[in-house]
Amino acid sequence: MSELRRDPICGRWVIVDTDHPNKPEDFEYEPHIIRGGACPFCYGSEAMTPPEIEAIRQPGTQPNTPGWQVRVVANKFPALQVEGELDRRGDGIYDLSNGVGAHEVLVEAPYHHKDIPDLLNSEIENFISMYCRRASDLIKDKRFKYVLLFKNFGAAAGASLEHPHTQIVALPMVPKSVMEEIKGAHSYFEYRERCVFCDIIKQETQEKERIILENKHFISFCPYVSRFPFEIWIMPKKHSGYFIQMTPEEIPALASILKETIAKLKKIFVNVSYNFIVHTSPINGDGFAEGYHWHIEFMPKLMRVAGFEWGTGFYIVPTPPEMAAKYLRES
């Protein structure tokens, strides 16, 4: 019989197939294929993007020229724009405002053909440091209430450009899914006076059944209430609500576990497309940070969400996270 599992954070239920679980070879997925062609994110194509916002560069090189290691530009087709006033207003029973925000693209490295497992640890540390720098800068704008960092890798994951990159979006309100998670964590904290994420880490390190990797500062594991097959969370062991508050010692540790975790996944699912999202506390006084714990949620694109999931909010997981973690540990 399958299992119904309840998420202790949001109260979400999932259905885990424990009777006839899928093995890695049972998944048919759309692999990421590099087709080439003109790329605005490669060396020599700097004029194809909006002007540089910030970059990590070789000494002596000029903005908007080659010589960069990490480069941040405004999204050429932004979902939101920095200019203007928010102007919240009503239209009968409906609420609306102007599309004010920020939408940036962080090009992680100059290499068109390299994903995170192919980079040096120092190169990964560079773009993680830039994540923090850009988020810290965007927080200064008091109109913004949440900074979202996400990566789409591969066409199946929604990437419109092949060159590996991350998107940074500053929003004037906290997204509903984020607020649900934050409120769930806050309710748990008020009832137990403990962080639910810290409790998850404690239980996972005791049971070890779903852990993939861990180091001094971070743990990567398949969550007990996974929504997707081979879903992975990476979480700091030390309680912190804000991604940007990482110490200089934690950034290399995150780079290392991020690289090795994705490498293990790609040994099992060659050229798999994926999304990862940084979950962090709201900014500028909006939302509850006391019982929240930042983390990265990583979702390989192995199956599609269908009618049952959309109709119920339940997710059907064909591979139990305990089995997924075992495959990943041994890869």
N, C-alpha and C positions, 0 to 999 in steps of 0.2 A: 504494500500500500504506500502511496506517496505521502509526503509530510507537508502539513501547513505550518509555516514558521512566521512568527510575528517580530517585526523590527522593534526593539526596545526604544528607539529614538523617535520615530514618526508614527508608530503604530501600524505601519504598512504590513500586509500579509503577502507571502509568496508561497507558491506550490513547488516543492522540490521532488523531482522524480527519483526516488530511491529504489524502485523495483527494476526499472530497465534504463539505467542512466546511459547517456551518450558518452562514448569514448572520443578522444580527439579525432580519430579517423572517421567518425560518423558525421562530422560537421562539413557542410559544403558552403564555403564562403568565397566572397569576391576578393581575390588577392590584390594588393597594391602593386601596380605596374607603372614604372617610369617610362613615359613616352617621349620625353625630350621636347625640343622646341625652345623658342625664346622664353626666357624666364626673368621677370622683373626683380627677383630676389638674388640673382647670381652676381658675382663680380663683373664689373663693366656695364651693368644694366641699371646703375643707380639713378639715372635720369628718368627711368620708366616708373619710378615711385614718387609719391609726394616727398618733400624735403625731409631730411633726417631730423628726428626729434632728439635722439640721443644715441650714442654708439660707444662700443669698446673698440679702440683702434690701435694700430701700430703707431708708435711715435712718429711725428712728422707728416702723417697723412692728413688730408683735408676732408671736411664733411662732404658727403655725396660723391665720393670717389672710392675706388678700391682701397684695400688696406684695413678693413674692419674685421672684427671677429664676431661681434653681435651688433645688430642694427635695428633701431626702432623707427618706424614711420607711421604717419596717419594712414588709416585704411582708406584706400582710394574710393571705395563705395561704402561709406560709413552707415551703420544702422542709426547712429545718433551723432549730433554735432555739438561742439563746444559752444559755439556762438549763440547768443540769445538768452531770453528769460524763460524759466520753466512755465510760468503762467498756468497754474492749476485752475481748472474751472469745471463747471457742470454744463451738461447739455440734456436737460430733462433729468431722467433717472441715471444718465451715463456720466462718468467722470473722464476727463481727458486733460492733457497738458501738451506743451510743445515737446518735440523730440530732442531734448537737451541731454547731452552726455559726452562721452569721449570714446573713440573706437580706434585703437592702435594695433599695429602688427609688429611683433617682435620676431625678426629673422634670427634663428638660433645659431647659425653658422654659415659660412660661405658655400658649403658643399651641397650641391643639388641632390646627390645620390646617397647621402648619409643620414640615417636616422639616429636617435639617441644612443643605441648600443654601439654604433660605429664611431662615436666621438671619443676624444680623450676626456678623462675625468675633469681636467682643468677647463676644457671647453664647455662642459655641462655646468660646471660651477659658475662660469662667466654668465650664461644666460639665466641661471637661477638668481644670481646677484642682480641682474638687470630686471627680472620680475619684481624684486623687492624695491629697487630704485624707482621704477615707473609707478608702482602702486603707492609708494610713499609720496611721490610728487602729486599724483591725482587726488590723494586724500586732502590736500591743501584747499581744494575747491569745495567749499561748504555746501554746494548744491548737490554733491554726489553722496550717496548713502551706501553704495556697495561697489566693490571692484571685483569683476569676474575675470579669471584667467582660465582659458581653455585651449586645448590643442586638438585639432582634427587632422588625423594622419591617414591619407588614402581617400580615394573617391567615395568608397562605401561609407566612410565616416563623415562625409560632407566637405572634404577639402577641395576647394576649387583650383588650387595651385599645388603642384607636386612638391616644390621646395619646402622642406620642413620649417614650420613656423608656429608661433603661438599668437592668439588674439587676446587683447586686453580691453575690456569694456567697462567703463565707469557709468553707473546707472543712478538716476535720481530717486530711485526707490529700491527697496529690498525685494528681490524676486520671491514669488509665492512659495516655490519649492524650498528655497533657502530659509524663509521665515518659518515654514513648517518644521524643518529640522532644528532650527534654533529654539523654537517654542517647546518642542519635544525635549530637547536637552535641558532647557531651563526648568521644565516641570519635573524632570527626573532629579535635577539638582535641588529644587525646593523640597522635594519629598525625602530624598536620601542624604542631602548635603554632600553629594559626591558628583563628580563628572561622569556621565554615562560612557564617554569615550575612554576615559581612564579605566573604568571598570571593564570595558571590552578588552583593552590591552592586557589587563591583569588576567582575565579569564583565558584569552588566547595564548598568552605566554605560559600559563599553567597547563593547558590542555595540549598545546603544540600541534594539534591536528590540522589546523587551517593556516598555520604560519608557512610562509615561503622563505623569507629571509629576515634577518634582523642584524643590527649593529648597535653600537653604543647609544645612538640617538634616535633610531627609527626602526619601525617594524613594517613589513609588507605581508599581507595575508588576504585570503579569500573570505569575505565576511559571511558569518553564519546565515544572515538573511540576504544573500546575493540576489539581485534582480536579473542578472544576466549570467550566462555560463562563463566561467573563468574571469569574473569580475574581481578586481584587486583593489584594496585600499592600502595606501602608504600613510603612516601616521607617526608624528613625533611622540616619543615616550614621555617627554616632559610636557606637562600641561601648558598649553598656550592657545589663546583664542585667535591670534593674528599671525598669518603667514609671514608678514614683513618683520616680525620680531625674532626671526631666527638669528642665532649667534654666529660669528665667523667660524666657529668649530662645527656647527650643525650643517652649514652649506655643503662642505665636502662630503659629509656623511649622507646627505640627501642625494647628492649627485651620484654617489657610488651605488646606493640601493635602488635608485631609479633606473640607472643603466643596467644593472644586473637583473632586475626584475623583468624589464622589457625584453632583455636578451633571452631569458628563460622562456618567456611566452613565445618569442619568435622562433625558438628552436622547435617548439611543438607545432605552431601555426606559422608557416613560412610566409613572409610578406603580408601578414594580417594587417588590416586597417584597424584603427582604434581611436577612441576619444579619451582624453583625460581632463579633469576639471579640478581646480583648486577650490576647496570649500573653506571659507574663512569668515570671520565675524564681520558684521556691518560696520560702517565707519560713521564718523561725525554724530555719534550719539543715538543712532537709530538701531534698535534691536537689543537683544540680551547677549552679552559676551561672557557673563560670569561662569556659566556652566558649559560653555562651548569650547571645542577643541578642533583646531584646524586640521585638515587632512586632504589628501589627493585621492580622488575616485577615478579608477582606470577601467575602461570598458572596451574589450575587443569586439569587433563587429562580426560575430559568428552566426547570428540569427536576427530576424526582424520582429519587431513588436507588431502583433496582429490584433484582430478584433476582440479576442477574449481580454487581452491586457487593456486595450482602450476602453472596453465596456465595463470592466470591473475595477481597474486599478491594481488588480493582482498580477503578479508576474509568474510565469511558468519557467522553472529553471531545470533544463534537462540533465545537467551534470551537477551533483551535489558539490558544494564548495570544499568538503573534506577530500573528495576524489580529485577535484581540480588542483587543490594545493599539493597533493601528493605527486601528481604529474609534473607540476611546476618545480617542486623541490628536486625531483629526480632528473629533470631535463638537463 
